[in-house]
Amino acid sequence: MDSIRILGYNQYQEMSAMSNSRISVSWTTLRHGLQMAGLLAAATAGGLVFRQLGFPETNIVLLYLLAVLLTAWMTRGYGYGVVASLLATLIFNYFFTAPYWSLSVDDPSYWITFIIMTATAFITSALTSKAKLNAQNALQREQEIKTMYALSRGLNEQIEIRQIARLATEVLSSAFHCEVSCLCLDEKEQPAVLYAAQPCQAAQALPCDQFNSDTALNSAAPFTCLPLQNNGIQLARLKLPAAAMTAFSESDHQLLQSLCETLTLALDRFRSAKQKIRSEEEAAQERYRSNLLRAISHDLRTPLSAIMGTSEMILDMSEAHDPRHDLAQDIYQDADWLHSLVENILSLTRIQDGHLNLHLEKEAAEEIIASSLDHIAKRAPQRQINVSIPPEVLMIPMDGKLIQQVLINLLDNALKHTHPQDEISLTLRREQTEAVFTVRDGGEGIAEKDLAHIFQTFYTTRTRQPDAQHGIGLGLSICESIVKAHHGSISARNRTDQHGAEFTFRLPLED
């Protein structure tokens, strides 16, 4: 599986971080600076009161340590605590050591006091800032885990794409305290369902065309679109207010990235499960159809053989000018056509079930051609087929009965799509290590729109002659399956020398 991508997200995150730093740094610095100054001023005021009351200097030092500790707790990072530690020492020296109202020091012992006071304030500030940061990180991780768990658990319980979209919008809007909309796409990457949610409110379904109604995908847009894709396939699009994303912290961006990846995996899993169910249903329908066709074909086989045998006996017993002879001839031809159709259906069901067992033996190609022509002669005795074979005998490893069926189907297809006076030819030649069979006709040829589908099951064209029996689109499909089972190839095209179609299949001369 390719890595999950949130298109444009990384670029937007960089732009958002830069904008966020420019907007918020000045106000944060001012606020924290005022807090630090206020705490130090309060400690100084308290120290002056303590001095008037005759309290020892150690109590005043503790006031400044308390101010430094509160500064570290109320501000962000270590910097304000360090600055507060240094300022507390300087202010204590200025107001509470002789000479007063001066930074000069008359008593050298105060230097030890200043060093210890500064070190103590610095360590206290660092420990407090670290404890505060750890507490904030722990709380933030707890919230992120809860959000991820809520989304993951909810996605595992959803079985419809509509439910996934609704859950995603509700979780994201609650996590980031902003409006969120989610547009899920179908297999063709077309809008399927759209949901939008306000913070701590139930999501609402909206018409899909509203997703881009008020949104331009650029940095000045009121909303920012985050398309989600996996394996190069776009699955959904999220839309969040640009102003809210500008205020996101780095951890917010990471959480959004994780939530988007989880949502993408869920959508991909949902789509895969849906495709699997569809494939299983199609396979089951195909099995039912194959079983039905096989049962019907087996039941028709015996009476058709009896009809063909009886009509052939009547043909032998009657004269050519006898009306019964023509009637028996028609019965035999129709029964033979039905028998061929039944054989094709049985072959199709065996191929689809994977039960096409080849009995490969080296057989002379000329004998297979002769047997096929005898069969066609009974079906259309008035038609002439030109045959061209090489002087050498080509021994081909094949299942003779199946290859004969291929030739019969191709010749029968030529009979259906030509007039009685049109030419039909069957050619066999050798090309290096392959035997090449070619059936040509002088009919109207194959329409360009039909060439790409000519070997598909149940695909039929409308170019057959009016008096020809109608097929059901199995013959050529079965030809392709049989030839491929022999590790050969088959193709169809229109003739270049004249009008008409040309079918060619190749079989290897060696096993």
N, C-alpha and C positions, 0 to 999 in steps of 0.2 A: 504494500500500500504506500502510495506517495504521501509525503508530509502534507498535513492539513494547512491550508493557507487562508488567511483573512486578508483579502485583497485591499491594499491601500492602508492597512492598519498600522504597519510599522512607520510609514512615512507620516501618517497623521499623528502617531504617538510622539515622534520627534518634534513636529511642529507644535503640538499641544504642550510638550514639556517646556519648550523655549518660551512660548507665550505665557504659560503658567508661571514660570520663574520671573518674567518681566513684571507681571501684574502683581504677584503676591509677595515678592521679596521686600519691596519698600514698606508695605503696610505691616508685614510680620516683624521686620526689624524695628520699626518705630514702636509697635505695641510692646515687644519684649524689652526694648530699651527703657520705655516708660515704667514697665513693671519693675525692672531692676532698680531704676532710680528711686521709685517710690518706696521700695523695701529698704534700700540703704538710707533714705531720708528718715523713714520711720524708726530704723535702728538708731540713727544719730539722735533723733528727738528723744527716744527712750533713754539713750545714754546720758544725755544732758540732764534729764530728770533724775536718773540714778545718781549722778554726781552731786546734784543739789541735795539729794536725800542722804548723801554720805555712803552710798554703796561702794564696795571695792571695784577696782578696774576689771577684775575677772568676770563680774556680771555683765559689764558693758561688752567685753569680748564675746561672751556667749550670745548677746543680742545680735552682734554682727555675724556670728556663725549661723544663727537662725535665719538672718536675712539672706545669707549666701545659700543656705539649704533651700529656702523657699524660692529663691531665684532659679536655682537649678531645677526645681520641681515644676515651676510654672512656665518656664521657657523651653525652647526646643534646642537640643544639641548641648555640647559641652562648652561652647564659647562664652555664653553669658555667665555661666558659673565661674569660669576662670577670671573673666574681667571683674566680676563682683568680688572675688577673693582679693584681687589686687587693690581694687578701690576701697574695700572695707579696711584693709591695713593702712592705706594712705589717709583715709578719713579719721580712723582711730588715732593716728599719729597727729593729725592736724588739730583735732578738737580735744583730745583727752590725755596727751602727754606734754610735759613741760619742755620747752616753752609753748604755751597754748597759742592757737591760731597761727601755727607755723609748722613747717615740715622738718625743722631742725630737731635734733635729739641731743639733750644734755646728758642723759643717763645712758651709758653704753649698754646697760643690761636690757634696755628696751629692744635692742636689735635682736636679741634672742627671742623676746616676746613677739616681735614682728614676724620673724622667720617661722616660729611655731604656729602663730596665728594664720599666716598665709598658707603654710603647708596643710594645716588642719582644715582650713576653709576650702582649699583646692581639692583635697581628698574627699571631703564631705560632698562637695559639689559633684565630683566625678562619680562617686558611688550613687548619689541621688539621681543624677541624669541617667546612669546606666540602669538603675532599678526602674525608673520611669519608662525608659525606652523598652526594656524587657516586658514590662507590664502592657505597654501599648502594643508591642508586637504580638504578645500572647493573645490579647483581646482581639486584635485584627485577624490573627490566624484562626482564632475560634470562630469569628464571624464568617471568614472565608470558607472554612470547613463546613459550617452550617449551610452556607449558600450552595456550595458544591454538592453537599449531601442531598439537600432539598431538590436540586436540579437532577442529579443522577438517579435518586430514588424515584422521582416523578417520571423521568423518561423511561425507566425500566417498566413502569406500570402502564404506559400509554401504548395503544395499539393503532392509533389513527394519527395521520399527519396534522389534523385539525387540533387534536389534543396536545401534540408536541408544540405547535406554534403558540397555543394559549399558555401552556406552562412556561415556555421560554420567556414570553413577554412579562408574565407575572413575577417570575423570579428575578429577572434582570431589573425590572422597574423598582422592585423592593430593595434590591441590593445597592443600586446606585441612586435611588431617590430621584428618578426622573422618568419621563415618558419614554416608552420603548415600543417599537412596532416590529413585527417579524413577518416577512413574506416568504413562504415556502414555495419551492418550484417543483414541477413534475419532472418526469423522465426526459421530456423535450425542453427542459429549462424554461417552461412557460409558467406564469403565475398560477398557483393552485389555491392557496388560502392565505388570508391576511388577518392578523390579530394585532391589536394595540392595547396597551395598559398604562394606567397612571399608577404612581406609587401607592402600594397597599390597597389597590382596587382590583376587582375582577377584570380580566381581559375581555374585550369586545371584538366580535368579528366585523370586518369591514370589507367593502368591495375592493378587489385587488387593484383596480385602476386608481385608487386613492393613494397608493404608496408613493408615487412620484408626483402627485398633484401639486405639492407645495415645496418640493425639494430640488435643489440644484446641487450636483455633486462637486462642490468646490469649497474652499476654506471659508468663504463668506456666507455659505448657506446656513439657514437656521438649524438644519439637521445634517448629520453625517451618516452616510451609508457604508455599511461593512458587509460586502458580499462574502459568503462562506463557500468554499469549494473543497472537494477531495478528488484526487486522481484526475484533475483537470475538468471535473464536472461541477458546475455550480448548483448548490443544493438549496440555499436560502440567502436572504438579505436582511440584515438588521439595520434599524434606523434609530439613532439616539440624538438628542439635542447637542449641537456643537458647543454651546455654552457650558453645558454640564461636563462634556468630555474635556474641555479646556481646564476645568478645575480638578480633573482627576489627578491623584497622586500616582507615583510609580507603582505602588501596590495595587491601586485601583485598575491601572492598565493591565497588570499581570493577572488580576482576577478576571477581568473582562476577556483576556486572551484565553484563559483556562476554561471559562464558561462557554466561549465560542467553540473551542475545540471539542468540548464534551457534547455540545449541541450538534456539531458537524458529524461526530461519530454516531450519534443517535439517529440522525437523519439518514446517514449512509447505511446503518444497520437496518433501519426501517425499509429503505428502498430495496436492499438486498433480500430481506425477508419477503417483501411483497413480490419481487421477481421470482423467488424460489417457489412461493405458493402458486404463482401463475404458471410456472413451468411444470409443477407437479399436476396441476389441474389439466393442462394441455396434454401431458403425458398420459394421464388417466383417460381423458377423452379419446386419445389416439388408440389406447389399448382397447377400449370399448368398441371403437369403430372397427379396428382390425379383427377383433373376435367376431363381431357381427358379420363383416364381409367374409371371413373365413367360413363361418357356419353356413351362410347363404350359398357361397361358391361350392362348398362340398355337396350341399343338397342338390344343386343344379347340375353337377357334373354327370351323374349317372343318367338322368333323363335326357340330357343333351346328347350323350354318347349313343343312347338308344335311338333317338330321333335321327341322328346322322347315319347310323347303321341302317335303319329302315329306309330312309330316303335314298341311300346309296344302292341298296338292294333293288328298290323300285327303278332307279336309273338303269341298272344293268338289265332289268327284265322288260323295259319298255323301249320302243323305237324312238328315234329322234323326233319324228313328226307327230308322235302321240302327245296329246295335251297333258297327260299325266307325267310325261318326261320333263316338260318345262316346269310343271308344278313341283315335282320332286327336286328339280335342280334349285328352284328358289328356296324350298325348305332346307335343302342341304347347305346352301350358302348362308342362310340366316342362322341356322344352327351352328355352323362352323364359326361364324362371327361371334356368336354368343359363347361358344366353347373357348375361343381365343380370349375373349374378355374375361371369362372365369379364370383361365390360366394366368392371365396378367394380374388379376386380383389376388389370387393365391400367392403368386410370386411377390407381389407388393407386401402382403402381410408377413411373409417369411423374411423379407428384407428388413421391414420395420421392427420385427421382433428379434432381429439378429440371428435368425435360424437359416440363413442362406449358406448351406454347406456345399462347398465346391468339391467335385470329384475330378480332380485334374488328371488327365491322361493325354499323351501326345496323340493327336488325331490329325488326319489330313484335312486341310481347310477346304479342298475341293469337294470332299464328301459332305461336309456340313452345308456347303453352298447348294449342292445337288438336292439334299433333303429339304432344304428351305424352299427351293424352287418348286419341288414336287408339291409341297403343301400349298404354295401360292397358286399353282396351276389348277388345283381342285377348287380353290376359292374364286379365281378369275381366269377361267380357261381361255377367254378371248383376248387376254392381254399378253403382249410380248415383252420379254425382259432380255436386254442385251447383256451378255456376261463376258467378262474378260479376265482370264487367269494366267499366271506366268507358266512357262513350260516346266519349271521345276516343281516338285511336290513340296509344299510347305507343311511341315509337321509342327503343330502348335500345341503347347501344353494348355489345355482348356477343358472346361466342362462342356462337352459337345451339345448336350440338350439345352443348356442355357444360352450358348452362343447362337444356336439355331433359333432360339426364341428372339434374340436380338435382331438377327437378319429378317425373320418373319415380321417383326414389329416395324422395322424400317421399310421393308418392301410394302407392307400393308399401308403404312403411312403415305408412301408415294402413290399407291393406288387411289387412296381417298382424295388426294389433292391434285389429281391430273385427269384430263379427259381421256377417253379410250384411245384416241389417236396420238396422245403425247408419249414421248420417249421416256423409258425407264431403263437404267443401266446399273449393273452391279460389277464392280471392279475389285480385283485382289492383286496386290503387288507387294514386293518386299522392299523395305527401306532399312538398310543396315541390319539392326537386330530386332526389327519390328515387322509384323505383318499388318498391312493397311487395307481395310475394307472400306469401300466407298459406294454409296447408293446415291445416284443422281436421277432427277426427274426433270421433265420439261414443262412443269406447271407454272403457276403464277409466282412461285417463290414464297419467302417468309417476310412478313411485314417487319420493318425495323423495330417497332415497339414490341414485337413478339420474340425477337432473337434472344433477348436477355432472359426470357422466362420459358423458353421452349422445352427445357428439361425438368420443369417444376411439376410436382404431382398435382393432378387434376387441372392442369392448365390446358386449355383448348383454344384453337384459332378458329376463325370464321371463313377460311379460304377454301374449305373442302368443296367438292362438287355436289350439286343438289341431290343426285341419286346415290351418294355414298352414305354408308352407315355412319351414324354419329358416334364418336368415341367419347370417353370420359377423361381423357388426359392422363392415362396411366402408361401407355406403351413406351414413350420416349423416356419417361422417368425411370421405368424399369430397365431400359437399355443402359442408361447411365450407371445405375447401381450395379448391374451385372458386369459391365466393362471395368468399372473401378475395382470390383472385387477380384478381377483378374489382373490388377495392377496395370490396367491400360487407361486410355483416354478416349473421349468422344467429343465431337464438335459438330456444329451446324452453321451453315452460311448459305448465302445466295450464290448461284453460279456466276462466274465472270464472263464466260464465253457466250452465254445466252440466258434467257429467262429460265427460272427453275431453282430448285433447292438442292443442296448437296450435304449429305451426312457422312461423316468419316469417323471410324473408330480404329484404334491401334491396339494390338496385343503383342506382348513380348514373345520372342521366339524361344527364349530360355526360361527355365523355372526361376 
